[in-house]
Amino acid sequence: MAATMIEQRYQEAVEACARCRQSCETCHYNCCLPNGSADCGRLCVDCAEICRLCETLMARGSQWAPQVAVLCAQVCDACAEQCERSDSDYCRACAHACRECARQCRSIAAG
């Protein structure tokens, strides 16, 4: 997906969603599953999926993107809170990506 195809107002949020999705998937497979952290694992997968949806809707300029961005920010916050309880590098990276994604999504939702 070329940057020129994404509306400028969505560009940073799309990139934040992509980073968050990747970080959540990495955390899930490299930390949550091996450590048996079911709650964290489910939340990371949920967060990755809502980020994927939000990223897709923003990339194509969907009218629903701002509303999905609200939900995405909420899920990212919950995932960050969960991951901040761990001392794993994967969880710390995931929490950081989630916080940034939530911030970017809130800016989209605010208009």
C-alpha positions in Angstrom: 0.0 0.0 0.0 1.7 3.2 -1.1 1.8 6.2 1.2 0.4 8.4 -1.6 -2.8 6.3 -1.6 -3.6 6.9 2.0 -5.3 10.2 3.0 -2.7 12.4 4.6 -4.8 12.8 7.8 -4.7 9.0 8.3 -1.1 8.3 7.4 0.5 8.4 10.9 -2.4 6.5 12.4 -2.2 3.8 9.7 1.5 3.4 10.5 0.8 3.3 14.2 -1.8 0.6 13.7 0.5 -1.5 11.6 3.3 -1.2 14.2 0.9 -2.1 17.0 -0.6 -5.1 15.1 2.9 -6.4 14.5 4.0 -5.9 18.0 0.9 -7.6 19.4 1.4 -10.6 17.2 5.1 -10.8 18.2 4.2 -10.5 21.9 1.5 -13.2 21.5 3.8 -15.7 19.8 7.0 -15.0 21.6 5.8 -14.2 25.1 2.2 -15.0 25.9 2.0 -18.5 24.3 5.4 -19.8 25.7 4.6 -18.4 29.1 1.0 -19.6 29.3 -0.4 -16.1 29.7 -3.9 -16.8 28.3 -5.4 -13.5 29.2 -2.6 -11.5 27.7 -2.5 -13.7 24.7 -6.2 -13.2 23.9 -5.9 -9.5 24.4 -2.9 -9.3 22.1 -4.8 -11.2 19.4 -7.9 -9.0 19.8 -5.7 -5.9 19.7 -3.9 -7.1 16.6 -7.3 -7.7 14.8 -8.9 -4.4 15.7 -5.6 -2.6 14.6 -5.8 -4.6 11.3 -9.4 -3.5 10.8 -8.7 0.1 11.7 -5.6 0.2 9.5 -7.6 -1.1 6.5 -10.5 1.3 7.0 -8.3 4.3 7.3 -6.2 3.3 4.4 -9.2 3.3 2.1 -10.7 6.4 3.6 -13.8 4.6 5.0 -16.5 6.8 6.6 -16.4 4.2 9.5 -12.7 4.7 10.3 -13.2 7.4 13.0 -15.7 5.2 14.9 -13.6 2.1 14.6 -10.6 4.2 15.8 -12.5 4.9 19.1 -12.8 1.1 19.7 -9.2 0.5 18.6 -7.9 3.1 21.1 -9.9 1.4 23.9 -8.6 -2.1 23.0 -5.0 -0.7 22.7 -5.3 0.8 26.1 -6.5 -2.5 27.6 -3.7 -4.4 25.9 -1.1 -1.9 27.1 -2.3 -2.2 30.7 -2.1 -5.9 30.5 1.4 -6.0 28.9 2.7 -3.3 31.3 2.3 -5.9 34.1 5.0 -8.1 32.6 8.8 -7.5 32.6 9.2 -9.2 29.2 10.8 -7.1 26.5 8.1 -8.3 24.1 5.4 -7.1 26.5 7.1 -3.8 27.1 7.4 -3.2 23.3 3.8 -4.2 22.8 2.6 -1.8 25.5 4.6 1.0 24.0 3.2 0.4 20.5 -0.3 0.1 22.0 -0.1 3.4 23.7 1.1 5.2 20.6 -1.6 3.5 18.5 -4.3 4.6 21.0 -3.0 8.2 20.9 -3.1 8.2 17.1 -6.5 6.6 17.0 -7.9 9.2 19.4 -6.7 12.0 17.2 -8.5 10.4 14.2 -11.7 9.9 16.3 -11.5 13.6 17.4 -11.5 14.7 13.8 
